[in-house]
Amino acid sequence: MPNIDPGLLSPQHAAILFAALGDPTRLSLLTTLSDGRRRSIASLCGGSDLTRQAITKHLGVLQQAGLVESIRVGRESHYGFRPDRVEAMRAYLDNVSRQWDDALGRLRALVEG
């Protein structure tokens, strides 16, 4: 997913981001990575019942959504959280909230007017 100005997040890109967060495992991985430390797949598997293959699959979805990025460190990939994507989601939700507030205000004015 390309870098997008948080104020310009399209509904299609928002849907991809929110769908990626709709899985408890992916949400848990993001929570783990949100401390700012990059981690290998092996370290993300530690203390989990999930296989490396399952973790890799979930990280792939998060990476496609732009919520994590990977860098090669020797023979391993290390994954890190991209907080800018969450900021883009927050800005999108703020915009939707403003639209609903405006619509409800117009409805109130119509009903009360």
C-alpha positions in Angstrom: 0.0 0.0 0.0 1.5 3.4 -1.0 2.2 6.1 1.5 -1.0 8.2 1.7 -1.6 11.6 3.4 -3.7 10.7 6.5 -6.3 13.3 5.3 -6.6 11.6 2.0 -7.3 8.0 3.0 -9.8 6.6 0.5 -12.7 4.3 1.6 -11.0 1.5 -0.2 -7.7 1.9 1.6 -9.6 2.4 4.9 -11.4 -0.9 4.3 -8.1 -2.7 3.8 -6.7 -1.3 7.0 -9.7 -2.1 9.1 -10.0 -5.6 7.6 -6.4 -6.3 8.6 -7.2 -5.3 12.2 -10.4 -7.4 12.2 -8.5 -10.5 13.2 -7.6 -11.0 16.9 -4.2 -12.6 16.0 -3.2 -9.7 13.8 -4.4 -7.2 16.4 -2.3 -9.0 19.0 0.8 -8.9 16.7 0.3 -5.2 16.3 0.0 -4.7 20.0 3.2 -6.5 20.5 5.0 -4.5 17.8 3.6 -1.2 19.0 6.4 -0.8 21.5 8.6 0.3 18.6 11.0 -2.7 18.7 11.4 -4.7 15.5 11.0 -8.4 15.9 11.8 -11.6 13.9 9.1 -14.1 13.2 10.8 -16.5 15.7 10.5 -14.0 18.5 6.9 -13.2 17.6 6.2 -17.0 17.8 7.6 -17.2 21.4 4.8 -17.9 23.9 2.3 -18.5 21.2 0.5 -21.6 20.0 0.8 -20.3 16.4 3.3 -21.8 13.9 5.9 -19.7 12.1 3.8 -20.2 8.9 0.7 -18.8 10.6 2.6 -15.8 12.0 4.1 -15.2 8.6 0.7 -15.3 6.9 -0.7 -12.7 9.4 2.3 -10.5 9.1 1.9 -10.6 5.3 -1.7 -9.3 5.7 -0.5 -6.5 8.0 2.3 -5.7 5.6 0.0 -5.5 2.6 -2.2 -3.1 4.6 0.9 -1.0 5.4 0.6 -1.5 9.1 4.0 -3.2 9.5 7.2 -3.1 7.5 10.0 -5.6 7.3 13.7 -5.2 6.9 16.2 -7.9 6.3 18.7 -8.6 9.1 21.0 -11.3 7.9 18.8 -14.3 7.0 15.8 -13.1 8.9 13.1 -10.5 8.3 12.4 -8.2 11.2 9.0 -6.6 11.4 8.1 -3.2 12.8 4.9 -1.3 13.5 4.0 1.7 11.3 2.1 4.1 13.5 1.5 6.5 10.6 -1.1 4.1 9.3 -3.0 4.1 12.5 -2.9 7.9 12.4 -4.4 7.7 8.9 -7.2 5.5 10.2 -7.8 7.9 13.1 -8.0 10.9 10.6 -10.4 8.9 8.4 -12.7 8.1 11.4 -12.6 11.7 12.6 -13.7 12.8 9.1 -16.6 10.2 9.1 -17.6 11.3 12.6 -17.7 15.0 11.4 -19.9 14.0 8.5 -22.3 12.2 10.8 -22.4 15.1 13.2 -23.1 17.5 10.3 -25.9 15.2 9.0 -27.5 14.9 12.5 -27.3 18.6 12.9 -29.1 19.2 9.7 -31.8 16.6 10.6 -32.2 18.2 14.1 -32.6 21.7 12.4 -35.2 20.2 10.0 -37.2 18.5 12.8 -37.0 21.4 15.2 -37.4 24.1 12.5 
